[in-house]
Amino acid sequence: MNDDEKIELPEWTRLAAFGVGLVAASAPWTQGWSETGAKVWFSITVFFLVVTMWSMLWVLVGWANDREKLRRYNLDGDDE
């Protein structure tokens, strides 16, 4: 991969990262919440963190597979 090429993240990845930031920013407001409210906030935060980590892993695995395909293509010299 050239240095000029960029890996484009899917739109839902950006939305998940935004959600993590939004939920994390609201954390101080949970100080006066009930135990149920704190559990809901924690569940939402964990959900967004899992979605974000999964999407990053998905992008990295896809990038690694593309690199392997390019490497094989360059070594074999196939036109397919």
mmCIF file of the N, C-alpha and C atoms, coordinates in Angstrom:
data_MODEL
# 
_entry.id   MODEL 
# 
loop_
_atom_site.group_PDB 
_atom_site.id 
_atom_site.type_symbol 
_atom_site.label_atom_id 
_atom_site.label_alt_id 
_atom_site.label_comp_id 
_atom_site.label_asym_id 
_atom_site.label_entity_id 
_atom_site.label_seq_id 
_atom_site.pdbx_PDB_ins_code 
_atom_site.Cartn_x 
_atom_site.Cartn_y 
_atom_site.Cartn_z 
_atom_site.occupancy 
_atom_site.B_iso_or_equiv 
_atom_site.pdbx_formal_charge 
_atom_site.auth_seq_id 
_atom_site.auth_comp_id 
_atom_site.auth_asym_id 
_atom_site.auth_atom_id 
_atom_site.pdbx_PDB_model_num 
ATOM 1   N N  . MET A 1 1  ? 0.844   -1.167  0.000   1.00 0.00 ? 1  MET A N  1 
ATOM 2   C CA . MET A 1 1  ? 0.000   0.000   0.000   1.00 0.00 ? 1  MET A CA 1 
ATOM 3   C C  . MET A 1 1  ? 0.894   1.236   0.000   1.00 0.00 ? 1  MET A C  1 
ATOM 4   N N  . ASN A 1 2  ? 0.572   2.173   -0.839  1.00 0.00 ? 2  ASN A N  1 
ATOM 5   C CA . ASN A 1 2  ? 1.328   3.417   -0.886  1.00 0.00 ? 2  ASN A CA 1 
ATOM 6   C C  . ASN A 1 2  ? 0.969   4.282   0.313   1.00 0.00 ? 2  ASN A C  1 
ATOM 7   N N  . ASP A 1 3  ? 1.859   5.194   0.635   1.00 0.00 ? 3  ASP A N  1 
ATOM 8   C CA . ASP A 1 3  ? 1.578   6.104   1.738   1.00 0.00 ? 3  ASP A CA 1 
ATOM 9   C C  . ASP A 1 3  ? 0.429   7.044   1.404   1.00 0.00 ? 3  ASP A C  1 
ATOM 10  N N  . ASP A 1 4  ? 0.190   7.265   0.106   1.00 0.00 ? 4  ASP A N  1 
ATOM 11  C CA . ASP A 1 4  ? -0.869  8.174   -0.311  1.00 0.00 ? 4  ASP A CA 1 
ATOM 12  C C  . ASP A 1 4  ? -2.255  7.550   -0.187  1.00 0.00 ? 4  ASP A C  1 
ATOM 13  N N  . GLU A 1 5  ? -2.329  6.216   -0.161  1.00 0.00 ? 5  GLU A N  1 
ATOM 14  C CA . GLU A 1 5  ? -3.617  5.548   -0.075  1.00 0.00 ? 5  GLU A CA 1 
ATOM 15  C C  . GLU A 1 5  ? -4.150  5.621   1.353   1.00 0.00 ? 5  GLU A C  1 
ATOM 16  N N  . LYS A 1 6  ? -5.456  5.800   1.449   1.00 0.00 ? 6  LYS A N  1 
ATOM 17  C CA . LYS A 1 6  ? -6.089  5.861   2.759   1.00 0.00 ? 6  LYS A CA 1 
ATOM 18  C C  . LYS A 1 6  ? -7.065  4.706   2.889   1.00 0.00 ? 6  LYS A C  1 
ATOM 19  N N  . ILE A 1 7  ? -7.187  4.180   4.094   1.00 0.00 ? 7  ILE A N  1 
ATOM 20  C CA . ILE A 1 7  ? -8.189  3.161   4.371   1.00 0.00 ? 7  ILE A CA 1 
ATOM 21  C C  . ILE A 1 7  ? -9.470  3.894   4.756   1.00 0.00 ? 7  ILE A C  1 
ATOM 22  N N  . GLU A 1 8  ? -10.520 3.683   3.977   1.00 0.00 ? 8  GLU A N  1 
ATOM 23  C CA . GLU A 1 8  ? -11.800 4.320   4.257   1.00 0.00 ? 8  GLU A CA 1 
ATOM 24  C C  . GLU A 1 8  ? -12.600 3.447   5.221   1.00 0.00 ? 8  GLU A C  1 
ATOM 25  N N  . LEU A 1 9  ? -13.032 4.030   6.306   1.00 0.00 ? 9  LEU A N  1 
ATOM 26  C CA . LEU A 1 9  ? -13.863 3.309   7.264   1.00 0.00 ? 9  LEU A CA 1 
ATOM 27  C C  . LEU A 1 9  ? -15.326 3.416   6.845   1.00 0.00 ? 9  LEU A C  1 
ATOM 28  N N  . PRO A 1 10 ? -16.095 2.362   7.072   1.00 0.00 ? 10 PRO A N  1 
ATOM 29  C CA . PRO A 1 10 ? -17.523 2.436   6.765   1.00 0.00 ? 10 PRO A CA 1 
ATOM 30  C C  . PRO A 1 10 ? -18.207 3.506   7.621   1.00 0.00 ? 10 PRO A C  1 
ATOM 31  N N  . GLU A 1 11 ? -19.315 4.021   7.118   1.00 0.00 ? 11 GLU A N  1 
ATOM 32  C CA . GLU A 1 11 ? -20.022 5.089   7.832   1.00 0.00 ? 11 GLU A CA 1 
ATOM 33  C C  . GLU A 1 11 ? -20.465 4.647   9.226   1.00 0.00 ? 11 GLU A C  1 
ATOM 34  N N  . TRP A 1 12 ? -20.901 3.391   9.369   1.00 0.00 ? 12 TRP A N  1 
ATOM 35  C CA . TRP A 1 12 ? -21.379 2.941   10.678  1.00 0.00 ? 12 TRP A CA 1 
ATOM 36  C C  . TRP A 1 12 ? -20.248 2.882   11.689  1.00 0.00 ? 12 TRP A C  1 
ATOM 37  N N  . THR A 1 13 ? -19.005 2.739   11.217  1.00 0.00 ? 13 THR A N  1 
ATOM 38  C CA . THR A 1 13 ? -17.863 2.760   12.134  1.00 0.00 ? 13 THR A CA 1 
ATOM 39  C C  . THR A 1 13 ? -17.696 4.149   12.731  1.00 0.00 ? 13 THR A C  1 
ATOM 40  N N  . ARG A 1 14 ? -17.836 5.143   11.877  1.00 0.00 ? 14 ARG A N  1 
ATOM 41  C CA . ARG A 1 14 ? -17.729 6.525   12.366  1.00 0.00 ? 14 ARG A CA 1 
ATOM 42  C C  . ARG A 1 14 ? -18.856 6.836   13.341  1.00 0.00 ? 14 ARG A C  1 
ATOM 43  N N  . LEU A 1 15 ? -20.057 6.341   13.026  1.00 0.00 ? 15 LEU A N  1 
ATOM 44  C CA . LEU A 1 15 ? -21.187 6.576   13.925  1.00 0.00 ? 15 LEU A CA 1 
ATOM 45  C C  . LEU A 1 15 ? -20.973 5.881   15.270  1.00 0.00 ? 15 LEU A C  1 
ATOM 46  N N  . ALA A 1 16 ? -20.406 4.681   15.252  1.00 0.00 ? 16 ALA A N  1 
ATOM 47  C CA . ALA A 1 16 ? -20.133 3.968   16.502  1.00 0.00 ? 16 ALA A CA 1 
ATOM 48  C C  . ALA A 1 16 ? -19.106 4.724   17.336  1.00 0.00 ? 16 ALA A C  1 
ATOM 49  N N  . ALA A 1 17 ? -18.063 5.232   16.688  1.00 0.00 ? 17 ALA A N  1 
ATOM 50  C CA . ALA A 1 17 ? -17.045 6.000   17.414  1.00 0.00 ? 17 ALA A CA 1 
ATOM 51  C C  . ALA A 1 17 ? -17.654 7.274   17.997  1.00 0.00 ? 17 ALA A C  1 
ATOM 52  N N  . PHE A 1 18 ? -18.531 7.918   17.229  1.00 0.00 ? 18 PHE A N  1 
ATOM 53  C CA . PHE A 1 18 ? -19.218 9.111   17.733  1.00 0.00 ? 18 PHE A CA 1 
ATOM 54  C C  . PHE A 1 18 ? -20.088 8.753   18.936  1.00 0.00 ? 18 PHE A C  1 
ATOM 55  N N  . GLY A 1 19 ? -20.769 7.604   18.856  1.00 0.00 ? 19 GLY A N  1 
ATOM 56  C CA . GLY A 1 19 ? -21.613 7.160   19.962  1.00 0.00 ? 19 GLY A CA 1 
ATOM 57  C C  . GLY A 1 19 ? -20.813 6.902   21.226  1.00 0.00 ? 19 GLY A C  1 
ATOM 58  N N  . VAL A 1 20 ? -19.637 6.298   21.073  1.00 0.00 ? 20 VAL A N  1 
ATOM 59  C CA . VAL A 1 20 ? -18.771 6.055   22.235  1.00 0.00 ? 20 VAL A CA 1 
ATOM 60  C C  . VAL A 1 20 ? -18.385 7.381   22.878  1.00 0.00 ? 20 VAL A C  1 
ATOM 61  N N  . GLY A 1 21 ? -18.004 8.339   22.064  1.00 0.00 ? 21 GLY A N  1 
ATOM 62  C CA . GLY A 1 21 ? -17.639 9.651   22.591  1.00 0.00 ? 21 GLY A CA 1 
ATOM 63  C C  . GLY A 1 21 ? -18.801 10.344  23.274  1.00 0.00 ? 21 GLY A C  1 
ATOM 64  N N  . LEU A 1 22 ? -19.976 10.240  22.661  1.00 0.00 ? 22 LEU A N  1 
ATOM 65  C CA . LEU A 1 22 ? -21.165 10.881  23.221  1.00 0.00 ? 22 LEU A CA 1 
ATOM 66  C C  . LEU A 1 22 ? -21.549 10.262  24.560  1.00 0.00 ? 22 LEU A C  1 
ATOM 67  N N  . VAL A 1 23 ? -21.536 8.943   24.627  1.00 0.00 ? 23 VAL A N  1 
ATOM 68  C CA . VAL A 1 23 ? -21.887 8.260   25.876  1.00 0.00 ? 23 VAL A CA 1 
ATOM 69  C C  . VAL A 1 23 ? -20.830 8.527   26.942  1.00 0.00 ? 23 VAL A C  1 
ATOM 70  N N  . ALA A 1 24 ? -19.556 8.495   26.551  1.00 0.00 ? 24 ALA A N  1 
ATOM 71  C CA . ALA A 1 24 ? -18.486 8.752   27.521  1.00 0.00 ? 24 ALA A CA 1 
ATOM 72  C C  . ALA A 1 24 ? -18.556 10.184  28.044  1.00 0.00 ? 24 ALA A C  1 
ATOM 73  N N  . ALA A 1 25 ? -18.935 11.123  27.178  1.00 0.00 ? 25 ALA A N  1 
ATOM 74  C CA . ALA A 1 25 ? -19.037 12.517  27.609  1.00 0.00 ? 25 ALA A CA 1 
ATOM 75  C C  . ALA A 1 25 ? -20.178 12.713  28.605  1.00 0.00 ? 25 ALA A C  1 
ATOM 76  N N  . SER A 1 26 ? -21.188 11.860  28.545  1.00 0.00 ? 26 SER A N  1 
ATOM 77  C CA . SER A 1 26 ? -22.324 11.991  29.456  1.00 0.00 ? 26 SER A CA 1 
ATOM 78  C C  . SER A 1 26 ? -22.073 11.312  30.802  1.00 0.00 ? 26 SER A C  1 
ATOM 79  N N  . ALA A 1 27 ? -20.942 10.665  30.962  1.00 0.00 ? 27 ALA A N  1 
ATOM 80  C CA . ALA A 1 27 ? -20.653 9.917   32.187  1.00 0.00 ? 27 ALA A CA 1 
ATOM 81  C C  . ALA A 1 27 ? -20.763 10.759  33.459  1.00 0.00 ? 27 ALA A C  1 
ATOM 82  N N  . PRO A 1 28 ? -20.260 11.977  33.499  1.00 0.00 ? 28 PRO A N  1 
ATOM 83  C CA . PRO A 1 28 ? -20.370 12.751  34.746  1.00 0.00 ? 28 PRO A CA 1 
ATOM 84  C C  . PRO A 1 28 ? -21.818 13.016  35.156  1.00 0.00 ? 28 PRO A C  1 
ATOM 85  N N  . TRP A 1 29 ? -22.728 13.012  34.198  1.00 0.00 ? 29 TRP A N  1 
ATOM 86  C CA . TRP A 1 29 ? -24.122 13.293  34.519  1.00 0.00 ? 29 TRP A CA 1 
ATOM 87  C C  . TRP A 1 29 ? -24.788 12.121  35.217  1.00 0.00 ? 29 TRP A C  1 
ATOM 88  N N  . THR A 1 30 ? -24.149 10.974  35.224  1.00 0.00 ? 30 THR A N  1 
ATOM 89  C CA . THR A 1 30 ? -24.758 9.796   35.844  1.00 0.00 ? 30 THR A CA 1 
ATOM 90  C C  . THR A 1 30 ? -24.539 9.761   37.352  1.00 0.00 ? 30 THR A C  1 
ATOM 91  N N  . GLN A 1 31 ? -23.859 10.754  37.907  1.00 0.00 ? 31 GLN A N  1 
ATOM 92  C CA . GLN A 1 31 ? -23.556 10.732  39.341  1.00 0.00 ? 31 GLN A CA 1 
ATOM 93  C C  . GLN A 1 31 ? -24.818 10.694  40.193  1.00 0.00 ? 31 GLN A C  1 
ATOM 94  N N  . GLY A 1 32 ? -25.850 11.400  39.770  1.00 0.00 ? 32 GLY A N  1 
ATOM 95  C CA . GLY A 1 32 ? -27.066 11.441  40.568  1.00 0.00 ? 32 GLY A CA 1 
ATOM 96  C C  . GLY A 1 32 ? -28.108 10.420  40.141  1.00 0.00 ? 32 GLY A C  1 
ATOM 97  N N  . TRP A 1 33 ? -27.764 9.582   39.191  1.00 0.00 ? 33 TRP A N  1 
ATOM 98  C CA . TRP A 1 33 ? -28.738 8.617   38.670  1.00 0.00 ? 33 TRP A CA 1 
ATOM 99  C C  . TRP A 1 33 ? -28.912 7.446   39.625  1.00 0.00 ? 33 TRP A C  1 
ATOM 100 N N  . SER A 1 34 ? -30.015 6.759   39.429  1.00 0.00 ? 34 SER A N  1 
ATOM 101 C CA . SER A 1 34 ? -30.263 5.550   40.209  1.00 0.00 ? 34 SER A CA 1 
ATOM 102 C C  . SER A 1 34 ? -29.343 4.434   39.725  1.00 0.00 ? 34 SER A C  1 
ATOM 103 N N  . GLU A 1 35 ? -29.376 3.326   40.423  1.00 0.00 ? 35 GLU A N  1 
ATOM 104 C CA . GLU A 1 35 ? -28.546 2.182   40.027  1.00 0.00 ? 35 GLU A CA 1 
ATOM 105 C C  . GLU A 1 35 ? -28.954 1.671   38.643  1.00 0.00 ? 35 GLU A C  1 
ATOM 106 N N  . THR A 1 36 ? -30.251 1.685   38.367  1.00 0.00 ? 36 THR A N  1 
ATOM 107 C CA . THR A 1 36 ? -30.736 1.233   37.059  1.00 0.00 ? 36 THR A CA 1 
ATOM 108 C C  . THR A 1 36 ? -30.219 2.142   35.953  1.00 0.00 ? 36 THR A C  1 
ATOM 109 N N  . GLY A 1 37 ? -30.248 3.437   36.182  1.00 0.00 ? 37 GLY A N  1 
ATOM 110 C CA . GLY A 1 37 ? -29.747 4.385   35.187  1.00 0.00 ? 37 GLY A CA 1 
ATOM 111 C C  . GLY A 1 37 ? -28.267 4.184   34.913  1.00 0.00 ? 37 GLY A C  1 
ATOM 112 N N  . ALA A 1 38 ? -27.510 3.924   35.963  1.00 0.00 ? 38 ALA A N  1 
ATOM 113 C CA . ALA A 1 38 ? -26.075 3.680   35.786  1.00 0.00 ? 38 ALA A CA 1 
ATOM 114 C C  . ALA A 1 38 ? -25.834 2.393   35.004  1.00 0.00 ? 38 ALA A C  1 
ATOM 115 N N  . LYS A 1 39 ? -26.657 1.368   35.260  1.00 0.00 ? 39 LYS A N  1 
ATOM 116 C CA . LYS A 1 39 ? -26.512 0.108   34.523  1.00 0.00 ? 39 LYS A CA 1 
ATOM 117 C C  . LYS A 1 39 ? -26.839 0.299   33.045  1.00 0.00 ? 39 LYS A C  1 
ATOM 118 N N  . VAL A 1 40 ? -27.864 1.090   32.761  1.00 0.00 ? 40 VAL A N  1 
ATOM 119 C CA . VAL A 1 40 ? -28.228 1.369   31.365  1.00 0.00 ? 40 VAL A CA 1 
ATOM 120 C C  . VAL A 1 40 ? -27.091 2.116   30.680  1.00 0.00 ? 40 VAL A C  1 
ATOM 121 N N  . TRP A 1 41 ? -26.544 3.138   31.338  1.00 0.00 ? 41 TRP A N  1 
ATOM 122 C CA . TRP A 1 41 ? -25.434 3.893   30.761  1.00 0.00 ? 41 TRP A CA 1 
ATOM 123 C C  . TRP A 1 41 ? -24.245 2.975   30.495  1.00 0.00 ? 41 TRP A C  1 
ATOM 124 N N  . PHE A 1 42 ? -23.935 2.106   31.453  1.00 0.00 ? 42 PHE A N  1 
ATOM 125 C CA . PHE A 1 42 ? -22.817 1.179   31.291  1.00 0.00 ? 42 PHE A CA 1 
ATOM 126 C C  . PHE A 1 42 ? -23.071 0.224   30.127  1.00 0.00 ? 42 PHE A C  1 
ATOM 127 N N  . SER A 1 43 ? -24.291 -0.281  30.003  1.00 0.00 ? 43 SER A N  1 
ATOM 128 C CA . SER A 1 43 ? -24.623 -1.202  28.908  1.00 0.00 ? 43 SER A CA 1 
ATOM 129 C C  . SER A 1 43 ? -24.477 -0.529  27.551  1.00 0.00 ? 43 SER A C  1 
ATOM 130 N N  . ILE A 1 44 ? -24.937 0.703   27.437  1.00 0.00 ? 44 ILE A N  1 
ATOM 131 C CA . ILE A 1 44 ? -24.815 1.437   26.173  1.00 0.00 ? 44 ILE A CA 1 
ATOM 132 C C  . ILE A 1 44 ? -23.348 1.672   25.845  1.00 0.00 ? 44 ILE A C  1 
ATOM 133 N N  . THR A 1 45 ? -22.564 2.050   26.846  1.00 0.00 ? 45 THR A N  1 
ATOM 134 C CA . THR A 1 45 ? -21.134 2.283   26.622  1.00 0.00 ? 45 THR A CA 1 
ATOM 135 C C  . THR A 1 45 ? -20.437 1.015   26.149  1.00 0.00 ? 45 THR A C  1 
ATOM 136 N N  . VAL A 1 46 ? -20.706 -0.099  26.806  1.00 0.00 ? 46 VAL A N  1 
ATOM 137 C CA . VAL A 1 46 ? -20.089 -1.372  26.414  1.00 0.00 ? 46 VAL A CA 1 
ATOM 138 C C  . VAL A 1 46 ? -20.516 -1.750  25.003  1.00 0.00 ? 46 VAL A C  1 
ATOM 139 N N  . PHE A 1 47 ? -21.787 -1.550  24.668  1.00 0.00 ? 47 PHE A N  1 
ATOM 140 C CA . PHE A 1 47 ? -22.273 -1.860  23.321  1.00 0.00 ? 47 PHE A CA 1 
ATOM 141 C C  . PHE A 1 47 ? -21.495 -1.069  22.272  1.00 0.00 ? 47 PHE A C  1 
ATOM 142 N N  . PHE A 1 48 ? -21.369 0.239   22.466  1.00 0.00 ? 48 PHE A N  1 
ATOM 143 C CA . PHE A 1 48 ? -20.654 1.055   21.489  1.00 0.00 ? 48 PHE A CA 1 
ATOM 144 C C  . PHE A 1 48 ? -19.170 0.701   21.426  1.00 0.00 ? 48 PHE A C  1 
ATOM 145 N N  . LEU A 1 49 ? -18.571 0.367   22.554  1.00 0.00 ? 49 LEU A N  1 
ATOM 146 C CA . LEU A 1 49 ? -17.167 -0.039  22.545  1.00 0.00 ? 49 LEU A CA 1 
ATOM 147 C C  . LEU A 1 49 ? -16.973 -1.337  21.774  1.00 0.00 ? 49 LEU A C  1 
ATOM 148 N N  . VAL A 1 50 ? -17.870 -2.300  21.973  1.00 0.00 ? 50 VAL A N  1 
ATOM 149 C CA . VAL A 1 50 ? -17.774 -3.578  21.256  1.00 0.00 ? 50 VAL A CA 1 
ATOM 150 C C  . VAL A 1 50 ? -17.963 -3.360  19.764  1.00 0.00 ? 50 VAL A C  1 
ATOM 151 N N  . VAL A 1 51 ? -18.949 -2.556  19.381  1.00 0.00 ? 51 VAL A N  1 
ATOM 152 C CA . VAL A 1 51 ? -19.180 -2.274  17.955  1.00 0.00 ? 51 VAL A CA 1 
ATOM 153 C C  . VAL A 1 51 ? -17.961 -1.595  17.344  1.00 0.00 ? 51 VAL A C  1 
ATOM 154 N N  . THR A 1 52 ? -17.382 -0.647  18.055  1.00 0.00 ? 52 THR A N  1 
ATOM 155 C CA . THR A 1 52 ? -16.208 0.060   17.533  1.00 0.00 ? 52 THR A CA 1 
ATOM 156 C C  . THR A 1 52 ? -15.014 -0.875  17.398  1.00 0.00 ? 52 THR A C  1 
ATOM 157 N N  . MET A 1 53 ? -14.754 -1.694  18.412  1.00 0.00 ? 53 MET A N  1 
ATOM 158 C CA . MET A 1 53 ? -13.611 -2.612  18.332  1.00 0.00 ? 53 MET A CA 1 
ATOM 159 C C  . MET A 1 53 ? -13.823 -3.653  17.239  1.00 0.00 ? 53 MET A C  1 
ATOM 160 N N  . TRP A 1 54 ? -15.044 -4.170  17.103  1.00 0.00 ? 54 TRP A N  1 
ATOM 161 C CA . TRP A 1 54 ? -15.338 -5.156  16.064  1.00 0.00 ? 54 TRP A CA 1 
ATOM 162 C C  . TRP A 1 54 ? -15.136 -4.550  14.682  1.00 0.00 ? 54 TRP A C  1 
ATOM 163 N N  . SER A 1 55 ? -15.598 -3.311  14.491  1.00 0.00 ? 55 SER A N  1 
ATOM 164 C CA . SER A 1 55 ? -15.462 -2.687  13.178  1.00 0.00 ? 55 SER A CA 1 
ATOM 165 C C  . SER A 1 55 ? -13.998 -2.414  12.851  1.00 0.00 ? 55 SER A C  1 
ATOM 166 N N  . MET A 1 56 ? -13.216 -2.030  13.850  1.00 0.00 ? 56 MET A N  1 
ATOM 167 C CA . MET A 1 56 ? -11.787 -1.814  13.601  1.00 0.00 ? 56 MET A CA 1 
ATOM 168 C C  . MET A 1 56 ? -11.099 -3.125  13.241  1.00 0.00 ? 56 MET A C  1 
ATOM 169 N N  . LEU A 1 57 ? -11.456 -4.195  13.939  1.00 0.00 ? 57 LEU A N  1 
ATOM 170 C CA . LEU A 1 57 ? -10.907 -5.511  13.615  1.00 0.00 ? 57 LEU A CA 1 
ATOM 171 C C  . LEU A 1 57 ? -11.309 -5.922  12.205  1.00 0.00 ? 57 LEU A C  1 
ATOM 172 N N  . TRP A 1 58 ? -12.555 -5.675  11.842  1.00 0.00 ? 58 TRP A N  1 
ATOM 173 C CA . TRP A 1 58 ? -13.065 -5.996  10.502  1.00 0.00 ? 58 TRP A CA 1 
ATOM 174 C C  . TRP A 1 58 ? -12.275 -5.250  9.431   1.00 0.00 ? 58 TRP A C  1 
ATOM 175 N N  . VAL A 1 59 ? -12.003 -3.975  9.674   1.00 0.00 ? 59 VAL A N  1 
ATOM 176 C CA . VAL A 1 59 ? -11.237 -3.179  8.714   1.00 0.00 ? 59 VAL A CA 1 
ATOM 177 C C  . VAL A 1 59 ? -9.808  -3.702  8.615   1.00 0.00 ? 59 VAL A C  1 
ATOM 178 N N  . LEU A 1 60 ? -9.181  -4.020  9.744   1.00 0.00 ? 60 LEU A N  1 
ATOM 179 C CA . LEU A 1 60 ? -7.800  -4.509  9.720   1.00 0.00 ? 60 LEU A CA 1 
ATOM 180 C C  . LEU A 1 60 ? -7.685  -5.865  9.038   1.00 0.00 ? 60 LEU A C  1 
ATOM 181 N N  . VAL A 1 61 ? -8.639  -6.765  9.286   1.00 0.00 ? 61 VAL A N  1 
ATOM 182 C CA . VAL A 1 61 ? -8.613  -8.077  8.635   1.00 0.00 ? 61 VAL A CA 1 
ATOM 183 C C  . VAL A 1 61 ? -8.826  -7.912  7.139   1.00 0.00 ? 61 VAL A C  1 
ATOM 184 N N  . GLY A 1 62 ? -9.745  -7.050  6.752   1.00 0.00 ? 62 GLY A N  1 
ATOM 185 C CA . GLY A 1 62 ? -9.964  -6.785  5.333   1.00 0.00 ? 62 GLY A CA 1 
ATOM 186 C C  . GLY A 1 62 ? -8.727  -6.207  4.679   1.00 0.00 ? 62 GLY A C  1 
ATOM 187 N N  . TRP A 1 63 ? -8.053  -5.302  5.380   1.00 0.00 ? 63 TRP A N  1 
ATOM 188 C CA . TRP A 1 63 ? -6.841  -4.703  4.832   1.00 0.00 ? 63 TRP A CA 1 
ATOM 189 C C  . TRP A 1 63 ? -5.749  -5.761  4.687   1.00 0.00 ? 63 TRP A C  1 
ATOM 190 N N  . ALA A 1 64 ? -5.623  -6.647  5.682   1.00 0.00 ? 64 ALA A N  1 
ATOM 191 C CA . ALA A 1 64 ? -4.610  -7.707  5.618   1.00 0.00 ? 64 ALA A CA 1 
ATOM 192 C C  . ALA A 1 64 ? -4.909  -8.662  4.468   1.00 0.00 ? 64 ALA A C  1 
ATOM 193 N N  . ASN A 1 65 ? -6.178  -9.001  4.260   1.00 0.00 ? 65 ASN A N  1 
ATOM 194 C CA . ASN A 1 65 ? -6.539  -9.877  3.148   1.00 0.00 ? 65 ASN A CA 1 
ATOM 195 C C  . ASN A 1 65 ? -6.233  -9.226  1.807   1.00 0.00 ? 65 ASN A C  1 
ATOM 196 N N  . ASP A 1 66 ? -6.502  -7.932  1.696   1.00 0.00 ? 66 ASP A N  1 
ATOM 197 C CA . ASP A 1 66 ? -6.193  -7.220  0.457   1.00 0.00 ? 66 ASP A CA 1 
ATOM 198 C C  . ASP A 1 66 ? -4.692  -7.212  0.200   1.00 0.00 ? 66 ASP A C  1 
ATOM 199 N N  . ARG A 1 67 ? -3.911  -7.022  1.249   1.00 0.00 ? 67 ARG A N  1 
ATOM 200 C CA . ARG A 1 67 ? -2.450  -7.028  1.096   1.00 0.00 ? 67 ARG A CA 1 
ATOM 201 C C  . ARG A 1 67 ? -1.972  -8.394  0.621   1.00 0.00 ? 67 ARG A C  1 
ATOM 202 N N  . GLU A 1 68 ? -2.551  -9.470  1.172   1.00 0.00 ? 68 GLU A N  1 
ATOM 203 C CA . GLU A 1 68 ? -2.163  -10.824 0.776   1.00 0.00 ? 68 GLU A CA 1 
ATOM 204 C C  . GLU A 1 68 ? -2.530  -11.073 -0.684  1.00 0.00 ? 68 GLU A C  1 
ATOM 205 N N  . LYS A 1 69 ? -3.705  -10.627 -1.101  1.00 0.00 ? 69 LYS A N  1 
ATOM 206 C CA . LYS A 1 69 ? -4.116  -10.779 -2.498  1.00 0.00 ? 69 LYS A CA 1 
ATOM 207 C C  . LYS A 1 69 ? -3.166  -10.024 -3.419  1.00 0.00 ? 69 LYS A C  1 
ATOM 208 N N  . LEU A 1 70 ? -2.799  -8.827  -3.028  1.00 0.00 ? 70 LEU A N  1 
ATOM 209 C CA . LEU A 1 70 ? -1.876  -8.039  -3.850  1.00 0.00 ? 70 LEU A CA 1 
ATOM 210 C C  . LEU A 1 70 ? -0.508  -8.713  -3.923  1.00 0.00 ? 70 LEU A C  1 
ATOM 211 N N  . ARG A 1 71 ? -0.057  -9.246  -2.800  1.00 0.00 ? 71 ARG A N  1 
ATOM 212 C CA . ARG A 1 71 ? 1.239   -9.907  -2.780  1.00 0.00 ? 71 ARG A CA 1 
ATOM 213 C C  . ARG A 1 71 ? 1.232   -11.124 -3.703  1.00 0.00 ? 71 ARG A C  1 
ATOM 214 N N  . ARG A 1 72 ? 0.180   -11.941 -3.616  1.00 0.00 ? 72 ARG A N  1 
ATOM 215 C CA . ARG A 1 72 ? 0.084   -13.119 -4.479  1.00 0.00 ? 72 ARG A CA 1 
ATOM 216 C C  . ARG A 1 72 ? -0.016  -12.725 -5.944  1.00 0.00 ? 72 ARG A C  1 
ATOM 217 N N  . TYR A 1 73 ? -0.764  -11.690 -6.214  1.00 0.00 ? 73 TYR A N  1 
ATOM 218 C CA . TYR A 1 73 ? -0.939  -11.233 -7.595  1.00 0.00 ? 73 TYR A CA 1 
ATOM 219 C C  . TYR A 1 73 ? 0.405   -10.777 -8.173  1.00 0.00 ? 73 TYR A C  1 
ATOM 220 N N  . ASN A 1 74 ? 1.151   -10.042 -7.387  1.00 0.00 ? 74 ASN A N  1 
ATOM 221 C CA . ASN A 1 74 ? 2.438   -9.533  -7.870  1.00 0.00 ? 74 ASN A CA 1 
ATOM 222 C C  . ASN A 1 74 ? 3.462   -10.649 -8.052  1.00 0.00 ? 74 ASN A C  1 
ATOM 223 N N  . LEU A 1 75 ? 3.430   -11.668 -7.192  1.00 0.00 ? 75 LEU A N  1 
ATOM 224 C CA . LEU A 1 75 ? 4.388   -12.767 -7.308  1.00 0.00 ? 75 LEU A CA 1 
ATOM 225 C C  . LEU A 1 75 ? 4.036   -13.711 -8.458  1.00 0.00 ? 75 LEU A C  1 
ATOM 226 N N  . ASP A 1 76 ? 2.729   -13.980 -8.628  1.00 0.00 ? 76 ASP A N  1 
ATOM 227 C CA . ASP A 1 76 ? 2.316   -14.927 -9.659  1.00 0.00 ? 76 ASP A CA 1 
ATOM 228 C C  . ASP A 1 76 ? 2.324   -14.318 -11.053 1.00 0.00 ? 76 ASP A C  1 
ATOM 229 N N  . GLY A 1 77 ? 2.041   -13.050 -11.142 1.00 0.00 ? 77 GLY A N  1 
ATOM 230 C CA . GLY A 1 77 ? 1.985   -12.399 -12.446 1.00 0.00 ? 77 GLY A CA 1 
ATOM 231 C C  . GLY A 1 77 ? 0.719   -12.709 -13.219 1.00 0.00 ? 77 GLY A C  1 
ATOM 232 N N  . ASP A 1 78 ? -0.315  -13.214 -12.541 1.00 0.00 ? 78 ASP A N  1 
ATOM 233 C CA . ASP A 1 78 ? -1.585  -13.507 -13.210 1.00 0.00 ? 78 ASP A CA 1 
ATOM 234 C C  . ASP A 1 78 ? -2.296  -12.215 -13.583 1.00 0.00 ? 78 ASP A C  1 
ATOM 235 N N  . ASP A 1 79 ? -3.084  -12.302 -14.639 1.00 0.00 ? 79 ASP A N  1 
ATOM 236 C CA . ASP A 1 79 ? -3.880  -11.152 -15.046 1.00 0.00 ? 79 ASP A CA 1 
ATOM 237 C C  . ASP A 1 79 ? -5.325  -11.271 -14.590 1.00 0.00 ? 79 ASP A C  1 
ATOM 238 N N  . GLU A 1 80 ? -5.663  -12.323 -13.871 1.00 0.00 ? 80 GLU A N  1 
ATOM 239 C CA . GLU A 1 80 ? -7.049  -12.524 -13.434 1.00 0.00 ? 80 GLU A CA 1 
ATOM 240 C C  . GLU A 1 80 ? -7.346  -11.731 -12.199 1.00 0.00 ? 80 GLU A C  1 
# 
